[in-house]
Amino acid sequence: MNRDDALRKIRRCLELARSANQFEAAAAMRQAQALMREYAVSGSDVELLAVTEVSVRALTNANVVWEAALNRLIANAFGCEVYWQRTFDADFRLARHVVFVGLDAAPEVAGYAYEVLGRQCVKARQQYVAGQPKRCKAATKTARGDEFARGWVQAVRDLVQNMGMTPANAELVDRYMEQQHPDLTTAEIRDRGRRVAHQGHAAAGFRVGKSARLGRGVGGPAARPLLGRS
């Protein structure tokens, strides 16, 4: 058993230590303490066990403004930090992923919200681009689509309650990021829609985004009640 395995086992033991059965709880606590001594695990290390990550496939292959805005909106709404990475998918192709980092189930909920809202935004953007005049260049259509998507994201801000993070949780996530991802760098975000700004495309996206819907995910699909506008 390596240290990571030991940390996971310690976490399970600490969960069992909250058992109503005092004998079971005492045995679990003794095992947790023994593992902490054997693997030199500190109380600070144990605290970080509450921090989890969920990785979901990114909506685009490029770091574009509207997707970055959606990432940050969702991360803030569900009390998470977020970063991007490129990893190999099931077909061994290098793919871009969005990773939400937070406490307990927060990253899972954030990942679910990102997938649900992201699919709606991508579909609406595709329909908007398809409706542009045929004489438009591909780059112009892309720019207009990005502006539309930026407006769409603005419209869904009041769809999710901004829970944020308590100072204590934020400090815990910061420590986790420093320990687990010390080499993260700031990525350049491409603003492809800048040249067509103020032409009504973002406003069109905002109007369409008002009809967005979101189901909050905690476990499986059956545990995801509708959360949206009536």
Backbone as CSV, one residue per row, in Angstrom:
resi,resn,N_x,N_y,N_z,CA_x,CA_y,CA_z,C_x,C_y,C_z
1,MET,0.849,-1.201,0.000,0.000,0.000,0.000,0.881,1.246,0.000
2,ASN,0.662,2.131,-0.982,1.435,3.365,-1.019,0.726,4.452,-0.209
3,ARG,1.312,5.652,-0.216,0.780,6.716,0.648,-0.615,7.158,0.200
4,ASP,-0.844,7.216,-1.113,-2.166,7.607,-1.601,-3.230,6.602,-1.169
5,ASP,-2.876,5.313,-1.256,-3.813,4.280,-0.791,-4.090,4.447,0.703
6,ALA,-3.026,4.755,1.444,-3.177,4.949,2.887,-4.090,6.128,3.193
7,LEU,-3.948,7.204,2.433,-4.797,8.376,2.648,-6.265,8.036,2.419
8,ARG,-6.528,7.280,1.350,-7.915,6.891,1.081,-8.463,5.997,2.196
9,LYS,-7.621,5.096,2.681,-8.063,4.208,3.758,-8.290,4.988,5.050
10,ILE,-7.430,5.972,5.305,-7.612,6.820,6.490,-8.946,7.554,6.415
11,ARG,-9.261,8.050,5.232,-10.529,8.761,5.083,-11.710,7.834,5.369
12,ARG,-11.654,6.607,4.860,-12.737,5.655,5.127,-12.838,5.350,6.621
13,CYS,-11.676,5.214,7.261,-11.675,4.943,8.705,-12.289,6.097,9.486
14,LEU,-11.964,7.312,9.088,-12.507,8.474,9.791,-14.013,8.583,9.594
15,GLU,-14.493,8.162,8.426,-15.942,8.143,8.209,-16.601,7.113,9.124
16,LEU,-15.958,5.943,9.253,-16.481,4.903,10.144,-16.408,5.333,11.607
17,ALA,-15.449,6.203,11.911,-15.286,6.665,13.292,-16.465,7.513,13.759
18,ARG,-17.313,7.926,12.827,-18.514,8.679,13.195,-19.716,7.751,13.422
19,SER,-19.459,6.455,13.390,-20.524,5.466,13.564,-21.187,5.601,14.936
20,ALA,-22.480,5.270,14.972,-23.208,5.287,16.247,-22.760,4.142,17.147
21,ASN,-22.168,3.125,16.539,-21.641,1.994,17.311,-20.298,2.403,17.902
22,GLN,-20.245,2.574,19.204,-19.035,3.116,19.824,-17.827,2.201,19.655
23,PHE,-18.047,0.887,19.625,-16.927,-0.039,19.469,-16.366,0.022,18.044
24,GLU,-17.277,0.069,17.077,-16.852,0.195,15.681,-16.139,1.520,15.459
25,ALA,-16.674,2.588,16.038,-16.075,3.912,15.891,-14.683,3.953,16.509
26,ALA,-14.529,3.353,17.686,-13.229,3.357,18.364,-12.199,2.560,17.575
27,ALA,-12.609,1.411,17.028,-11.689,0.584,16.240,-11.251,1.317,14.977
28,ALA,-12.197,2.000,14.331,-11.875,2.741,13.112,-10.912,3.886,13.412
29,MET,-11.125,4.576,14.531,-10.239,5.676,14.895,-8.835,5.167,15.203
30,ARG,-8.734,4.028,15.886,-7.410,3.464,16.175,-6.681,3.096,14.885
31,GLN,-7.419,2.528,13.935,-6.792,2.156,12.668,-6.342,3.398,11.903
32,ALA,-7.166,4.440,11.920,-6.798,5.683,11.239,-5.536,6.277,11.851
33,GLN,-5.467,6.305,13.163,-4.295,6.866,13.843,-3.043,6.038,13.574
34,ALA,-3.202,4.705,13.523,-2.056,3.840,13.239,-1.528,4.084,11.830
35,LEU,-2.434,4.231,10.870,-2.025,4.497,9.489,-1.363,5.869,9.372
36,MET,-1.872,6.844,10.101,-1.284,8.186,10.071,0.147,8.158,10.591
37,ARG,0.378,7.384,11.648,1.746,7.272,12.171,2.649,6.527,11.189
38,GLU,2.146,5.430,10.626,2.962,4.597,9.738,3.367,5.334,8.471
39,TYR,2.454,6.149,7.931,2.725,6.819,6.661,3.003,8.311,6.841
40,ALA,3.266,8.726,8.058,3.613,10.120,8.361,2.580,11.091,7.797
41,VAL,1.337,10.794,8.042,0.236,11.640,7.577,-0.140,12.611,8.687
42,SER,-0.156,13.886,8.366,-0.480,14.911,9.359,-1.971,15.229,9.341
43,GLY,-2.391,15.994,10.332,-3.771,16.452,10.358,-4.100,17.304,9.152
44,SER,-3.122,18.071,8.687,-3.312,18.895,7.497,-3.558,18.029,6.268
45,ASP,-2.825,16.918,6.168,-3.025,15.994,5.048,-4.438,15.421,5.067
46,VAL,-4.913,15.108,6.256,-6.256,14.541,6.398,-7.311,15.552,5.961
47,GLU,-7.111,16.811,6.315,-8.061,17.854,5.906,-8.200,17.913,4.392
48,LEU,-7.083,17.728,3.691,-7.100,17.819,2.230,-7.848,16.665,1.578
49,LEU,-8.132,15.607,2.340,-8.863,14.474,1.784,-10.285,14.861,1.391
50,ALA,-10.790,15.955,1.955,-12.144,16.403,1.625,-12.206,17.060,0.254
51,VAL,-11.044,17.422,-0.301,-10.996,18.086,-1.605,-10.981,17.027,-2.703
52,THR,-11.870,17.179,-3.676,-11.958,16.230,-4.782,-11.929,16.969,-6.115
53,GLU,-11.721,16.210,-7.189,-11.695,16.765,-8.541,-12.641,15.974,-9.441
54,VAL,-13.256,16.678,-10.384,-14.057,16.037,-11.424,-13.654,16.642,-12.762
55,SER,-13.306,15.772,-13.710,-12.867,16.207,-15.033,-13.958,15.914,-16.058
56,VAL,-14.280,16.909,-16.884,-15.277,16.731,-17.943,-14.692,17.232,-19.258
57,ARG,-15.140,16.645,-20.356,-14.643,17.025,-21.673,-15.022,18.475,-21.968
58,ALA,-14.063,19.252,-22.432,-14.310,20.662,-22.737,-15.228,20.799,-23.946
59,LEU,-15.884,21.932,-24.052,-16.811,22.184,-25.148,-16.092,22.519,-26.437
60,THR,-14.896,23.093,-26.332,-14.132,23.516,-27.505,-12.693,23.044,-27.366
61,ASN,-11.971,23.089,-28.467,-10.552,22.728,-28.439,-9.662,23.924,-28.146
62,ALA,-10.242,25.122,-28.180,-9.479,26.349,-27.935,-9.998,27.027,-26.673
63,ASN,-9.139,27.797,-26.032,-9.548,28.556,-24.846,-10.231,29.843,-25.303
64,VAL,-11.538,29.797,-25.452,-12.273,30.955,-25.960,-13.010,31.661,-24.821
65,VAL,-13.324,32.929,-25.053,-13.875,33.781,-23.999,-15.172,33.234,-23.419
66,TRP,-16.092,32.843,-24.282,-17.402,32.449,-23.761,-17.332,31.170,-22.932
67,GLU,-16.480,30.225,-23.335,-16.373,29.001,-22.539,-15.665,29.273,-21.215
68,ALA,-14.643,30.133,-21.245,-13.958,30.501,-20.004,-14.936,31.168,-19.038
69,ALA,-15.822,31.996,-19.580,-16.822,32.660,-18.738,-17.784,31.644,-18.126
70,LEU,-18.171,30.631,-18.912,-19.063,29.595,-18.396,-18.369,28.772,-17.313
71,ASN,-17.097,28.432,-17.551,-16.323,27.695,-16.542,-16.308,28.430,-15.211
72,ARG,-15.960,29.710,-15.276,-15.825,30.499,-14.054,-17.175,30.701,-13.384
73,LEU,-18.214,30.943,-14.182,-19.557,31.114,-13.633,-19.966,29.891,-12.818
74,ILE,-19.758,28.714,-13.384,-20.162,27.481,-12.710,-19.275,27.203,-11.500
75,ALA,-17.977,27.412,-11.642,-17.070,27.193,-10.510,-17.466,28.068,-9.325
76,ASN,-17.731,29.339,-9.582,-18.137,30.248,-8.509,-19.484,29.839,-7.913
77,ALA,-20.398,29.417,-8.788,-21.743,29.083,-8.330,-21.743,27.905,-7.368
78,PHE,-20.841,26.946,-7.602,-20.855,25.740,-6.781,-19.653,25.642,-5.848
79,GLY,-18.988,26.763,-5.621,-17.911,26.794,-4.639,-16.710,25.964,-5.029
80,CYS,-16.261,26.099,-6.270,-15.126,25.314,-6.771,-14.045,26.214,-7.363
81,GLU,-12.875,25.628,-7.553,-11.832,26.205,-8.393,-11.876,25.425,-9.703
82,VAL,-11.310,25.977,-10.762,-11.366,25.306,-12.059,-10.057,25.512,-12.805
83,TYR,-9.649,24.480,-13.537,-8.486,24.613,-14.417,-8.693,23.734,-15.642
84,TRP,-7.874,23.966,-16.674,-7.943,23.178,-17.906,-6.727,22.283,-18.010
85,GLN,-6.907,21.164,-18.682,-5.767,20.304,-18.971,-6.051,19.512,-20.249
86,ARG,-4.989,19.051,-20.866,-5.131,18.186,-22.044,-4.707,16.778,-21.649
87,THR,-5.608,15.826,-21.832,-5.333,14.434,-21.500,-5.857,13.548,-22.621
88,PHE,-5.415,12.317,-22.637,-5.860,11.383,-23.664,-7.226,10.814,-23.296
89,ASP,-8.116,10.747,-24.303,-9.444,10.192,-24.064,-9.426,8.680,-24.257
90,ALA,-10.612,8.065,-24.266,-10.705,6.606,-24.369,-10.155,6.079,-25.691
91,ASP,-10.141,6.930,-26.718,-9.613,6.534,-28.027,-8.162,6.956,-28.207
92,PHE,-7.516,7.310,-27.101,-6.107,7.707,-27.097,-5.847,8.953,-27.955
93,ARG,-6.839,9.829,-27.989,-6.676,11.116,-28.660,-6.517,12.199,-27.601
94,LEU,-5.610,13.136,-27.873,-5.382,14.214,-26.915,-6.583,15.152,-26.927
95,ALA,-7.220,15.297,-25.793,-8.434,16.097,-25.704,-8.335,17.082,-24.549
96,ARG,-9.032,18.190,-24.697,-9.032,19.227,-23.672,-10.140,18.941,-22.661
97,HIS,-9.810,19.060,-21.378,-10.772,18.807,-20.310,-10.819,19.988,-19.344
98,VAL,-11.976,20.177,-18.751,-12.175,21.166,-17.694,-12.255,20.400,-16.378
99,VAL,-11.504,20.846,-15.384,-11.452,20.147,-14.100,-11.952,21.074,-12.995
100,PHE,-12.974,20.629,-12.284,-13.509,21.383,-11.153,-12.958,20.789,-9.861
101,VAL,-12.502,21.662,-8.965,-11.874,21.246,-7.714,-12.642,21.878,-6.553
102,GLY,-13.059,21.057,-5.604,-13.793,21.595,-4.466,-13.967,20.551,-3.388
103,LEU,-14.847,20.843,-2.448,-15.054,19.945,-1.316,-16.248,19.032,-1.545
104,ASP,-16.066,17.785,-1.138,-17.148,16.798,-1.130,-17.779,16.671,-2.526
105,ALA,-19.105,16.880,-2.642,-19.792,16.644,-3.912,-19.815,17.861,-4.829
106,ALA,-19.277,18.990,-4.384,-19.359,20.220,-5.182,-18.786,20.063,-6.590
107,PRO,-17.614,19.433,-6.781,-17.090,19.285,-8.144,-17.992,18.443,-9.048
108,GLU,-18.625,17.413,-8.491,-19.528,16.584,-9.292,-20.723,17.399,-9.777
109,VAL,-21.278,18.205,-8.879,-22.413,19.053,-9.242,-21.987,20.078,-10.290
110,ALA,-20.813,20.672,-10.102,-20.304,21.657,-11.056,-20.076,21.020,-12.421
111,GLY,-19.495,19.822,-12.442,-19.261,19.136,-13.710,-20.556,18.834,-14.430
112,TYR,-21.571,18.426,-13.680,-22.879,18.155,-14.277,-23.484,19.434,-14.862
113,ALA,-23.419,20.526,-14.100,-23.965,21.800,-14.572,-23.241,22.269,-15.829
114,TYR,-21.926,22.079,-15.864,-21.137,22.477,-17.031,-21.582,21.700,-18.266
115,GLU,-21.787,20.407,-18.120,-22.191,19.587,-19.265,-23.589,19.959,-19.749
116,VAL,-24.521,20.158,-18.815,-25.896,20.469,-19.190,-25.997,21.844,-19.848
117,LEU,-25.457,22.862,-19.189,-25.513,24.209,-19.759,-24.655,24.311,-21.010
118,GLY,-23.498,23.641,-20.995,-22.608,23.688,-22.150,-23.252,23.135,-23.397
119,ARG,-23.949,22.006,-23.277,-24.620,21.420,-24.441,-25.669,22.370,-25.001
120,GLN,-26.413,23.019,-24.104,-27.435,23.960,-24.562,-26.809,25.150,-25.281
121,CYS,-25.706,25.652,-24.729,-25.040,26.805,-25.327,-24.465,26.454,-26.695
122,VAL,-23.808,25.306,-26.786,-23.219,24.881,-28.061,-24.302,24.711,-29.123
123,LYS,-25.414,24.089,-28.758,-26.502,23.885,-29.713,-27.074,25.215,-30.190
124,ALA,-27.307,26.137,-29.250,-27.852,27.448,-29.613,-26.873,28.212,-30.498
125,ARG,-25.580,28.117,-30.184,-24.559,28.791,-30.994,-24.528,28.225,-32.406
126,GLN,-24.593,26.908,-32.522,-24.582,26.278,-33.845,-25.773,26.730,-34.677
127,GLN,-26.936,26.805,-34.058,-28.131,27.243,-34.774,-28.007,28.697,-35.211
128,TYR,-27.409,29.518,-34.358,-27.236,30.930,-34.698,-26.262,31.085,-35.861
129,VAL,-25.165,30.356,-35.814,-24.177,30.422,-36.898,-24.793,29.933,-38.206
130,ALA,-25.594,28.865,-38.138,-26.221,28.324,-39.344,-27.182,29.322,-39.979
131,GLY,-27.712,30.231,-39.173,-28.646,31.216,-39.688,-28.003,32.472,-40.245
132,GLN,-26.673,32.554,-40.230,-25.980,33.724,-40.770,-26.001,33.702,-42.301
133,PRO,-25.949,34.876,-42.931,-25.969,34.934,-44.402,-24.862,34.089,-45.021
134,LYS,-25.154,33.446,-46.135,-24.183,32.570,-46.794,-22.954,33.328,-47.279
135,ARG,-23.116,34.622,-47.519,-21.976,35.402,-48.016,-20.918,35.654,-46.933
136,CYS,-21.267,35.396,-45.670,-20.321,35.631,-44.574,-19.149,34.665,-44.656
137,LYS,-17.972,35.185,-44.374,-16.795,34.323,-44.301,-16.885,33.443,-43.054
138,ALA,-16.159,32.337,-43.086,-16.172,31.410,-41.956,-15.700,32.096,-40.679
139,ALA,-14.667,32.949,-40.794,-14.135,33.640,-39.619,-15.175,34.593,-39.030
140,THR,-15.966,35.224,-39.899,-17.005,36.135,-39.431,-18.111,35.370,-38.709
141,LYS,-18.479,34.222,-39.265,-19.494,33.393,-38.611,-19.020,32.922,-37.235
142,THR,-17.742,32.535,-37.171,-17.176,32.095,-35.892,-17.215,33.223,-34.871
143,ALA,-16.829,34.425,-35.302,-16.817,35.577,-34.405,-18.224,35.903,-33.917
144,ARG,-19.183,35.877,-34.833,-20.563,36.159,-34.441,-21.098,35.085,-33.494
145,GLY,-20.733,33.842,-33.776,-21.153,32.753,-32.897,-20.583,32.900,-31.501
146,ASP,-19.329,33.325,-31.407,-18.704,33.513,-30.098,-19.358,34.652,-29.323
147,GLU,-19.687,35.731,-30.017,-20.375,36.838,-29.347,-21.760,36.407,-28.870
148,PHE,-22.440,35.640,-29.705,-23.748,35.100,-29.322,-23.614,34.252,-28.056
149,ALA,-22.619,33.368,-28.039,-22.419,32.485,-26.886,-22.057,33.277,-25.637
150,ARG,-21.298,34.351,-25.810,-20.943,35.185,-24.657,-22.204,35.792,-24.035
151,GLY,-23.110,36.263,-24.875,-24.374,36.790,-24.368,-25.220,35.712,-23.714
152,TRP,-25.184,34.511,-24.290,-25.935,33.378,-23.734,-25.466,33.080,-22.313
153,VAL,-24.161,33.056,-22.115,-23.606,32.775,-20.787,-24.012,33.862,-19.796
154,GLN,-24.009,35.107,-20.238,-24.443,36.196,-19.358,-25.874,35.978,-18.879
155,ALA,-26.705,35.426,-19.760,-28.121,35.262,-19.431,-28.371,34.196,-18.378
156,VAL,-27.469,33.226,-18.254,-27.724,32.123,-17.311,-27.120,32.379,-15.934
157,ARG,-26.606,33.576,-15.707,-25.985,33.871,-14.411,-26.960,33.740,-13.251
158,ASP,-28.213,34.089,-13.477,-29.169,33.993,-12.375,-29.860,32.636,-12.328
159,LEU,-29.401,31.700,-13.168,-29.976,30.357,-13.166,-29.399,29.516,-12.038
160,VAL,-28.178,29.830,-11.631,-27.530,29.090,-10.547,-27.237,30.049,-9.401
161,GLN,-27.509,29.591,-8.199,-27.235,30.410,-7.018,-25.738,30.403,-6.750
162,ASN,-25.160,31.577,-6.577,-23.721,31.672,-6.331,-23.433,31.348,-4.871
163,MET,-23.015,30.098,-4.627,-22.756,29.665,-3.253,-21.390,30.120,-2.768
164,GLY,-20.432,30.250,-3.696,-19.092,30.664,-3.317,-18.448,29.674,-2.357
165,MET,-17.324,30.077,-1.775,-16.619,29.252,-0.799,-16.402,30.046,0.468
166,THR,-16.517,29.383,1.592,-16.169,30.038,2.848,-14.661,30.275,2.850
167,PRO,-14.175,31.242,3.624,-12.721,31.468,3.688,-11.949,30.204,4.056
168,ALA,-12.507,29.401,4.973,-11.815,28.175,5.391,-11.729,27.178,4.245
169,ASN,-12.822,27.020,3.497,-12.811,26.093,2.369,-11.899,26.587,1.254
170,ALA,-11.920,27.902,1.018,-11.057,28.473,-0.015,-9.590,28.245,0.326
171,GLU,-9.259,28.391,1.602,-7.874,28.166,2.031,-7.487,26.703,1.843
172,LEU,-8.432,25.806,2.095,-8.178,24.375,1.939,-7.951,24.023,0.470
173,VAL,-8.784,24.567,-0.408,-8.631,24.306,-1.843,-7.329,24.909,-2.362
174,ASP,-6.976,26.090,-1.874,-5.705,26.709,-2.278,-4.524,25.824,-1.891
175,ARG,-4.562,25.288,-0.681,-3.488,24.394,-0.236,-3.424,23.146,-1.101
176,TYR,-4.591,22.621,-1.439,-4.643,21.429,-2.290,-4.034,21.716,-3.660
177,MET,-4.405,22.852,-4.253,-3.888,23.207,-5.577,-2.378,23.396,-5.540
178,GLU,-1.884,24.026,-4.487,-0.439,24.228,-4.361,0.300,22.900,-4.220
179,GLN,-0.327,21.960,-3.532,0.314,20.662,-3.306,0.206,19.745,-4.516
180,GLN,-0.976,19.701,-5.138,-1.215,18.752,-6.221,-0.898,19.301,-7.609
181,HIS,-1.002,20.617,-7.780,-0.807,21.211,-9.110,0.082,22.455,-9.025
182,PRO,1.296,22.303,-8.560,2.163,23.476,-8.370,2.646,24.107,-9.674
183,ASP,2.542,23.372,-10.780,3.109,23.856,-12.042,2.065,24.414,-13.004
184,LEU,0.854,24.672,-12.537,-0.165,25.239,-13.418,0.249,26.631,-13.886
185,THR,-0.027,26.918,-15.152,0.284,28.229,-15.711,-0.998,28.890,-16.213
186,THR,-0.932,30.179,-16.467,-2.087,30.915,-16.974,-2.184,30.740,-18.483
187,ALA,-3.333,30.268,-18.949,-3.526,30.032,-20.380,-4.047,31.295,-21.060
188,GLU,-3.682,31.461,-22.308,-4.177,32.591,-23.093,-5.598,32.293,-23.562
189,ILE,-6.482,33.255,-23.399,-7.875,33.090,-23.814,-8.100,33.857,-25.112
190,ARG,-8.649,33.177,-26.106,-8.852,33.779,-27.428,-10.200,34.494,-27.483
191,ASP,-10.164,35.766,-27.841,-11.382,36.561,-27.982,-11.680,36.721,-29.466
192,ARG,-12.290,35.708,-30.056,-12.557,35.727,-31.492,-13.740,36.616,-31.856
193,GLY,-14.551,36.975,-30.866,-15.730,37.769,-31.167,-15.525,39.266,-31.039
194,ARG,-14.316,39.685,-30.663,-14.077,41.108,-30.400,-14.399,41.985,-31.604
195,ARG,-14.053,41.503,-32.796,-14.201,42.367,-33.981,-15.659,42.562,-34.404
196,VAL,-16.575,41.773,-33.851,-17.984,41.971,-34.192,-18.795,42.373,-32.958
197,ALA,-18.096,42.856,-31.927,-18.786,43.294,-30.715,-19.688,44.482,-31.022
198,HIS,-20.716,44.657,-30.206,-21.646,45.784,-30.319,-22.433,45.761,-31.629
199,GLN,-22.618,44.566,-32.204,-23.425,44.441,-33.421,-24.717,43.664,-33.166
200,GLY,-25.032,43.443,-31.905,-26.287,42.784,-31.559,-26.220,41.283,-31.393
201,HIS,-25.064,40.684,-31.654,-24.971,39.222,-31.559,-25.033,38.750,-30.102
202,ALA,-24.362,39.467,-29.199,-24.413,39.109,-27.782,-25.830,39.288,-27.237
203,ALA,-26.513,40.332,-27.679,-27.889,40.565,-27.235,-28.801,39.427,-27.689
204,ALA,-28.554,38.936,-28.907,-29.339,37.799,-29.407,-29.093,36.569,-28.544
205,GLY,-27.842,36.348,-28.175,-27.514,35.219,-27.313,-28.144,35.353,-25.940
206,PHE,-28.179,36.580,-25.426,-28.774,36.821,-24.109,-30.254,36.462,-24.121
207,ARG,-30.940,36.839,-25.185,-32.378,36.541,-25.274,-32.624,35.032,-25.301
208,VAL,-31.819,34.322,-26.078,-31.986,32.864,-26.170,-31.594,32.197,-24.855
209,GLY,-30.541,32.704,-24.220,-30.070,32.121,-22.969,-31.076,32.204,-21.842
210,LYS,-32.022,33.129,-21.937,-33.045,33.260,-20.899,-33.934,32.024,-20.805
211,SER,-33.929,31.191,-21.845,-34.765,29.985,-21.828,-33.993,28.751,-21.380
212,ALA,-32.750,28.923,-20.928,-31.925,27.785,-20.499,-32.521,27.112,-19.276
213,ARG,-32.229,25.840,-19.134,-32.700,25.065,-17.990,-31.534,24.276,-17.407
214,LEU,-31.588,24.055,-16.103,-30.525,23.312,-15.443,-31.109,22.394,-14.398
215,GLY,-30.661,21.133,-14.387,-30.995,20.203,-13.314,-29.758,20.030,-12.468
216,ARG,-29.859,20.160,-11.176,-28.691,20.048,-10.299,-28.389,18.584,-10.033
217,GLY,-27.165,18.144,-10.341,-26.798,16.743,-10.169,-26.038,16.510,-8.887
218,VAL,-26.442,15.506,-8.155,-25.732,15.135,-6.937,-25.268,13.697,-7.028
219,GLY,-26.167,12.809,-7.441,-25.786,11.416,-7.621,-26.043,11.010,-9.045
220,GLY,-26.952,10.060,-9.242,-27.330,9.655,-10.584,-28.408,10.559,-11.121
221,PRO,-28.886,10.258,-12.355,-29.902,11.095,-12.980,-31.177,11.214,-12.158
222,ALA,-31.536,10.154,-11.414,-32.768,10.199,-10.628,-32.679,11.178,-9.480
223,ALA,-31.453,11.564,-9.107,-31.259,12.462,-7.967,-31.038,13.888,-8.422
224,ARG,-31.528,14.223,-9.641,-31.273,15.536,-10.205,-32.578,16.278,-10.450
225,PRO,-33.177,16.876,-9.422,-34.416,17.614,-9.605,-34.188,18.855,-10.448
226,LEU,-35.244,19.298,-11.117,-35.130,20.457,-11.992,-34.880,21.710,-11.179
227,LEU,-33.930,22.494,-11.628,-33.636,23.780,-11.010,-33.554,24.780,-12.138
228,GLY,-34.562,25.602,-12.294,-34.526,26.529,-13.414,-35.672,27.502,-13.337
229,ARG,-35.908,28.167,-14.423,-36.983,29.155,-14.461,-38.293,28.447,-14.756
230,SER,-39.339,28.911,-14.128,-40.654,28.325,-14.381,-41.371,29.147,-15.439
